[in-house]
Amino acid sequence: MLPVPPEADKPTRRELREALKRSGYLLESRVDAALRERGYGVYANPSYPDSLTGKLREYDIFALKGHPLSDSGDIIWTYLIIECVNTPVPIAFVGRDRTYGVLPPRDVITAGIPVVVPDPEETNSTISLQDYLGLPKYHHFGRGRVATQFASFQQKKGTTTWMAFHDEQHFDALRKLPDVLRH
């Protein structure tokens, strides 16, 4: 049980409200509600083993939704892994042009069953899941710029000058997503 602080050390309702506004909790609630409105099954705060420590950690939202392909019962599932960070200032992602060419759609990793679907244009024929989904039309996996760095911002103490730096909270949030995917 948590110790009860002396009366003078208790936060006011206004201080509690302001602390919640600065946190990611309210953002998580809004994202959760928006996904549910769009038909996703949403699981808040699932856990995964941290790749560095092995301790169980939480990420904010796991959501999934089935998209029927046809009357045959085939379904494509969309999985979303989300980490919410409410930041008072923007985060900059510094990018560069890719040093490699556009990847063929078959090099985009997909998982699941089926790996092929009935070809809507040819009877008794199948096409790859990537082709069926039209991946090259919207997926940016192999073209465009890629972020290689990020920067958070804060004012230097006692000045009005801003500086770019790596905020630990943002770094942890960005590191968490690949950990969850690997798990």
N, C-alpha and C positions, 0 to 999 in steps of 0.2 A: 504494500500500500504506500502511496506517495505521501511524504510528510506535508502537513498543512502549514503554509507560510504564515508568519505573523500578519495581522491585519494590514499593516503599512506596506507589506510586500505583495499584497494581492493586486492583480491587474484590474483596472476598471473595465466596464463593458465596452467602452469606446476603444480602449487599448486592445482588448480581445478581438473586437471587430476589425480593427486595423491590422492586427497580426494575421487574421484569417485572410484578409484581402491580399496581403503580400505573399501568402503561401500558395501552393498549387492545389489545395483542397477544393476550393470553389471552382477552379478551372476543371478539375477532374469531374466534379458533379455535372457541370455543363456539357462536357464532352460525352459523359456517360448518357445523359438524357438525350442528346442529339443523335447518338448512335442507336439507342433504343427506338426513337421515333422513326428511324430509317430501317427498322426491322432486324437489327443486329442483336444477337445474344451477347450480353456484356457481363464480364466477370471482373469485379473490381479487386485490385490489390492481390493478384496471385503471386506466388513465390517461386523462386528459382535458386539454385546454388551459385553463389558468387564464384567466378572462375579463379580468383586470386586467393580467397580465404576459405572457400568451401562452405561458408555460413549461408543460411537461407536469407535471401533479400526479397524485397517486394518491388514490383513495378506497378504502374498505375492501372492500366486497363488492357485486358485481352478481350477482343470482340470477334465474333464470327457470324457469317451469314451465308446461307446456301442459295445458289442461283441455278434454277433448273435449266438444263440445256434443251430439253425436248420433252415430249410426252412419254419417252421411254423410261424416265425416272433418273437419268443421269444428272448429276449436280456438280457444279464447281463451287468450292467453298472459298470465301475470302476470309483471311485471318488478319487481324490488325493487332499489333503490339505497340502500345502507346505509353510514353512517359510524358507527363505534363509538368512544365516548369513555368511558373508565373514570374516573369522577369520585368522589373520596372523600366529597363532600358533595352533597346534592341540588341540582338546578337548578330554579328556580322559573320558571314561565311565567305571566306576568301577562296576564289576559284581560279581555275586555269583550264585551258583547252586540253583535251585528252591527248596523250601521246600515242595512242593506238587508234586504229580505225573503228568504224562502226561494227559492232558485233552482230553476227547473223542471229536472227531470232532464236534459232535452235541452241545458241550458246547461253541464252537466258535460262537460268535454272528454274524449273518448275517441278512440282512434286504432286503426286496423287494418282488417283485412278479415276477416269481413264487417261491414258497418255495420248490416245487418239480418239476422235469423235466422228460420228457419221458426217460425211461431206454434204452440206446442204445443197450443193449444186450438182453433185454426181451420185446417182443411185448406186448402191453396193460398193461405195468407196469411202475411205476415211481420210481425215487430215489431222495434222498434229494439233495439239491443244494450243500451241503458240499461234499457229495460223488461224485456227477457229476464232480465237480471241482477238485477232488483228493486232497482236503485240507491237509490231513495228509502227503502227499508226499513233500510238500514244505512249509507249514505254520508252523512257529516256536512258535505259541501261547502257547503251553503247553510243550515244551521241550527245553533243552539247558539252557544256562545261561541267566540271566536277569540283566539289569543295574539297580542298586539301588542308585547310586550317579554319579555325573559328576564333573569334575574339568577343569578349564581353567588354563592357565599359564601366568606368567609375571615375568620379572626380578625385583629383589629387587632394590630399588632406590640406585644408586651409586655403585652397585656391578654387578658382572657377575653371581650371584647366582639366579637360577630360583625358584619360589614358586608356589604352586598350590593354587587356590582360586576359589570362585564362582563369576564369572563375571556377573554383573547385566543384561547385554545385552543377554547373553546366557540363563540365568534363565528366562528372560521375553519371549524369543523365545520358550523355552521348555514348559512354562506354557500356552502359547497362543494356542498351538495345541489342548490340551484337552478342552479348553474353546470353540474353534470353533466347535469341535465335539459335545459338549453338546448343543450348539446353534442349 
